[in-house]
Amino acid sequence: MGSVIFHAAIALTSGNPVLSFVAICFSAIGFKAASSLFWPIPQGYLDARVAAGVIALINSVGNLGGFFAPAAFGYLQQHTGSISGGLYGLAVASLIAAAAGFFTRNRRASPQGWSQPAQRKAH
């Protein structure tokens, strides 16, 4: 949702800096709200023995994003001649991340430590 608002902020408010700022603030709310939904995923799908290592790996890759996102933004800004190119690049990266999260497999860790398919309830 945050990515959609971010993309709308670019398309609809590019001429007005105040509206652009307000739209980007609302998109930040969406990005931050998604993090509370993201962090329980490794703990629910992995054995407790490996969950800590996977969470550390996720955090390390996220910290690399703190370097590469501004560098990619600057690269796209220089090659397109406006900041819209960088904002579109960040919006596309957000949509790719959302799609990757959506298409993860539905398997949960069992108490014995083996991964089993999650049981679905009949309606």
RAPEHU-V174747 format. One line per field, one symbol per residue. ss: DSSP state (A for helix, B for strand, O for the rest). phi: phi as a letter, one per 20 degrees, with the letter a starting at -180 (. if undefined). Layout:
# RAPEHU-V174747
ss=???
phi=???
This chain:
# RAPEHU-V174747
ss=OAAAAAAAAAAAOOOOAAAAAAAAAAAAAAAAAAAAAAOAAAAAAOOAAAAAAAAAAAAAAAAAAAAAAAAAAAAAAAAAOOAAAAAAAAAAAAAAAAAAAAOOOOBBBOOOOOBBBOOOOOO
phi=.ffffffffffecfedffffffffffffffffffffeefffffeddfffdfffffffgffffffffefffffffffffeenbffffffffffffffffffffeffecdfeffnefcffedefe
